[in-house]
């Protein structure tokens, strides 16, 4: 399936489960989701819905929700180049 057809199918599945707020882009089988939904559970549902579509290789879920907890990148460990404290 080509990217255009895959994007159309993923959009349909996500709109059915999560609403029309989620935008879908596909590049060589990788699906990128963007937009904002009212609840964190819909962020998760959008990612799962996209991943469940046949032909999807990877999902990058950039959908936001007001009740999401921001995640900070780990701080570098002093004296260790390229290593991070996790």
C-alpha positions in Angstrom: 0.0 0.0 0.0 1.4 3.5 -0.8 1.7 6.3 1.7 -1.4 8.2 0.4 -3.7 5.2 0.8 -2.1 4.3 4.2 -2.6 7.8 5.5 -6.3 7.8 4.4 -6.9 4.5 6.2 -5.1 5.6 9.4 -7.1 8.9 9.3 -10.4 6.9 9.1 -9.5 4.6 11.9 -8.3 7.4 14.2 -11.3 9.7 13.4 -13.6 6.8 14.3 -11.9 6.2 17.7 -10.6 9.6 18.7 -12.3 12.3 16.6 -11.1 14.6 13.8 -8.5 16.5 15.9 -5.6 14.2 15.0 -3.7 15.0 11.8 -1.9 12.1 10.1 1.2 12.1 7.8 2.9 9.1 6.4 6.4 8.8 5.0 7.5 5.4 3.8 5.3 3.6 6.3 6.1 5.8 9.2 3.0 7.5 10.6 3.3 10.8 12.3 0.4 11.9 14.4 -0.1 15.6 15.5 -2.9 17.6 17.0 -4.6 18.0 20.4 -7.3 15.9 22.0 -9.1 16.6 25.3 -7.8 13.6 27.3 -4.6 11.6 27.6 -6.5 8.4 27.0 -7.2 9.6 23.4 -3.5 10.3 22.8 -2.8 6.7 23.7 -5.8 5.4 21.7 -4.7 7.3 18.6 -1.2 5.7 18.8 -2.6 2.3 19.3 -5.1 2.8 16.5 -2.4 3.9 14.1 -0.1 1.0 15.1 -2.9 -1.5 14.5 -3.3 -0.6 10.8 -1.8 -3.1 8.4 1.2 -1.5 6.6 2.2 0.8 9.4 5.9 0.3 10.2 6.4 2.9 13.0 4.2 5.5 14.8 5.5 8.8 16.0 2.8 10.1 18.3 3.1 13.9 18.8 -0.5 14.4 19.9 -1.0 16.6 22.9 -3.6 16.8 25.6 -4.2 19.3 28.5 -3.9 16.6 31.1 -0.5 15.2 29.9 2.5 15.4 32.1 5.5 16.9 30.4 8.6 14.8 30.2 12.0 16.4 30.6 15.1 15.1 28.8 17.7 13.6 31.2 20.5 15.9 32.4 24.0 15.3 31.2 26.4 13.7 33.7 29.4 16.0 34.3 32.6 14.6 33.0 31.1 11.9 30.8 30.8 13.0 27.2 27.8 11.6 25.4 26.5 9.8 28.5 23.3 10.7 30.3 22.0 10.1 33.8 18.8 8.2 33.4 
